[in-house]
Amino acid sequence: MEKLRKSEEDWKRELSPERYHVLREGGTEPPFSGELLRNREEGTYVCAACGLDLFGSSQKYDSGTGWPSFWAPLDRDHIEEREDRSHGMRRTEIRCARCGSHLGHVFPDGPPPTGLRYCVNSLALKFHKS
């Protein structure tokens, strides 16, 4: 996949301060606060920074954690994983493969068929109805 490269100044101009904090600084929105948490419409969740297709509504489920959760991405090549040892924990961070923006984390406690929980900030996503 061709990488999208922009300066941080460009990202700051294009993204709201809240989105910039999550996507570019690795921040996290408060649990149960995101506008996409309870979204039940059919469609596609895309990266809020670059528009890359990330997750489908058919992979979304209610994990009870306070963030939109998915058991699989639409395309594994659209998600990059990195080890995250911040906050005294060992987790797997997920980023957009095109622009490198922080999305959230993936955990091994999800439902079948993958057993994975992609826990994603609403601010890292935009939703396109089918």
N, C-alpha and C positions, 0 to 999 in steps of 0.2 A: 504494500500500500504506500502510495506517495504521501509523505509527511507534509503537513501544513505548518509552515514556520512564520511566526509573527513576533514582533518585539513585545515586551511586556507593556510598553506604552500604548501600542496598538490595541492589545487586549483590554487595557484599562479604559480606552476610549469606546470600545465596542460593547463591553459588558457592564451591567449594573454593579455597584460596589459589592452587593451581596453575592452575586454570581461570580464576580472576580475572586472574592475570598474563597469560595468553595472550589471553583474550577482551577484557578491558577496558584492559590496558596495552600490548597489541601485542607481547607476548612470543612466544618460539618454544621449543617443546620440543626436547630433543636428538634428532638424527636416529636412526632405528631404535629409538626407545623407546616409541612410541605403541601403545596396545592395538588400534587399528583398522587399523594398517598392513597386517597380514597377514590381515585379515578377508576371507573369500571367500563369506560367506553372502549370500543374496538379500534385499534390503530397501532402506531409505531412510536416508540420512544427514541428520540434522537439526541445526540450530544448538543447541549445548549450553546456550545462555543462554535462548533463547525458544521453541525447538521448531519453527521454520520449516523446511519441507522444502527441502533444498539440493541434494543429489546422490543419484543412484540407483546401485545396485550395478552396473548394466549400463554405466555410464560410468566405472567405476573401473578402473585398470590399474596395473601395477607399473612405476614410472618408475625404480626403482633409487636414488632420491634419499634415502630414509629417512623420507618422510612420505606419507600417503595422497594419491594423485593421481587426478584425474578429467579427462577430455577435454572435459566440458561440464557445466553445472549442469542441474538439472531444469527450472528456469525462470530465464531471464536476469534477470527482474525481481526475483528473490530475492537477487541478488548486486549489491553496489555496488563500483565500482572507484575507486581513488584513487591518485594518483602518490605514490610513496614514495622519497624521496631520502636515507634514513638509511643509515648504515654505508658511506658513500662510493659507493653504488650508485644506479642509477635503475631502480626496479621498479614493478610495478603491484600495490598491495595490494588484497585482496578483503575485504569486510565483509558481514555480514548486513544485508539491506535493511530488515528490521523493527526490529532493536534496535541496529544499528550496531556490533556486536561484531566484533573482528578475527578473521579466519579463517586467513589466510595470504596467498599471492601467486599471480598467474597469469603464466605465461611462454609465449612463442611457440615452444616447442620440443617440443610434444606430438605425439601420433599423429593420423592421420586419424580422423575426417573434419574435425575443427576445426583441428588443428595446435596446440592449446592444452594447457597443463598447469596445472591448478588444483592447486596444492601446498598442502595444508591440514593444520593441526595436528590430531592425534587429539583433543587436549583441547578443541578448538573444536567437536567433533561428538559426537553420540550416535547410536546405530544402532538402528533399528527393523526387526526381521525381517518379511518379507512373509508 
